[in-house]
Amino acid sequence: MTGSKLETFKHTDLKIEVTKDRKPLLPENELVFGKHFTDHMITIEYTSESGWSQPVIKPYGKLELEPCATVFHYGFECFEGMKAYRDAEGHVRLFRPEMNMDRLNKSSSRLGLPTFDPEELIKVIVEFLRIEDRWIPSKRGYSLYLRPTMISTQPSLGVRAPSSALLFVIASPVGPYFATGFKAVSLLASTDYVRSWPQGTGDCKVGGNYAPCVKPQTIAAQQGYQQNLWLFGEDHKVTEAGTMNFFMLWKNADTGRPELITPPLNGLILPGVTRNSIIELVKSWEPETGIIMRETEVTMDEIIQAVAENRVLEMFGAGTACIVSPIKRIGFNGKDLDIPLDPSDPHSEAGPLTKKINDAIMDIQYGVVKHPFSRVVY
Ligand SMILES: *Cc1c(COP(=O)(O)O)cnc(C)c1O
């Protein structure tokens, strides 16, 4: 978008069309991620000629698009993943929603799609949540997953900044990622494929990043690994774990002190809301835990050496879906590297820091602990 003034829609223009047939709620044990959606959706249209139109909440339903719409041809699509949580008092909360909005704007503008005022979309989402309130589960670990999405609807095959776009939000009730306790994952570190590269779009949540990762993931699955560990460069720098940010607790080789490390935001890394939150929490805990939080690049050779010297203590991926997902094994160049889980408990599949981070973030999300990361919306 060009021009100095921020073009945006306004929540005060919101039009609401309530459905006549509300779907039955699903039993909590049948909540499968992203399979069932609520009764309504948000849609907001944009054209380069007239800007944004009024936001609309209407019954969940099919989109009608021209087959020539450039979303189908050139991948003009970006999205967000965030959750609405219900606290013990029945209030509904969002976790740092402004970060999701800012990231959607960043992804959108990277694709030549329009941007908007973050607080306006948050206010529309809050109205949507009030309408869908019965879909927001109340048990800890359960939530309503929100999927804001922006696509190009431009009805012509020209490769250019889309002349029309659609912003929509759909919602799916979800249960806990680890329903029966943590399950650590095995990762195949791939040297045949990369997820991201410098000056690319690895730091944006654009649809085009994900489809190409499915074939490597299928290959990993055939070899008995759940996901890929994404590497970059001749020296095999670790970037991300599947669609999660990568974290490792280790003892620094030089200082001997425990550090939680994660790769820096160098363009190869998706700037996760969970990642940022973990960094802030672990920094604030340093006086108590003695663990230093450090954003630094780390190579496979360094990890192999640290494992051999018993300096690796914990490893996990982090993201909205799971909060943390412990890692127990990395396959690399035909060899398996075993990562410790919890030395004090052979039955546990997550280390003490991994668990502490998970519990702290959950306590904030569900309002057990008062924290600025959690926004009570009603
Ligand atoms: C969404 C995503 C993450 C995690 O981001 P959160 O904001 O914490 O959910 C990490 N890596 C990739 C590739 C992602 O798409």
PDBQT file of the ligand as one rigid body, heavy atoms in Angstrom, charges set to zero:
ROOT
HETATM    1  C1  LIG A 401       3.067 -19.805  13.499  1.00  0.00    +0.000 C 
HETATM    2  C2  LIG A 401       4.468 -20.316  13.467  1.00  0.00    +0.000 A 
HETATM    3  C3  LIG A 401       5.288 -20.374  14.607  1.00  0.00    +0.000 A 
HETATM    4  C4  LIG A 401       4.775 -20.063  15.983  1.00  0.00    +0.000 C 
HETATM    5  O1  LIG A 401       4.274 -18.777  16.127  1.00  0.00    +0.000 OA
HETATM    6  P1  LIG A 401       3.299 -18.446  17.337  1.00  0.00    +0.000 P 
HETATM    7  O2  LIG A 401       2.957 -17.019  17.134  1.00  0.00    +0.000 OA
HETATM    8  O3  LIG A 401       4.033 -18.693  18.588  1.00  0.00    +0.000 OA
HETATM    9  O4  LIG A 401       2.119 -19.366  17.193  1.00  0.00    +0.000 OA
HETATM   10  C5  LIG A 401       6.593 -20.782  14.464  1.00  0.00    +0.000 A 
HETATM   11  N1  LIG A 401       7.088 -21.153  13.270  1.00  0.00    +0.000 NA
HETATM   12  C6  LIG A 401       6.348 -21.134  12.148  1.00  0.00    +0.000 A 
HETATM   13  C7  LIG A 401       6.956 -21.554  10.874  1.00  0.00    +0.000 C 
HETATM   14  C8  LIG A 401       5.008 -20.720  12.216  1.00  0.00    +0.000 A 
HETATM   15  O5  LIG A 401       4.268 -20.721  11.123  1.00  0.00    +0.000 OA
ENDROOT
TORSDOF 0
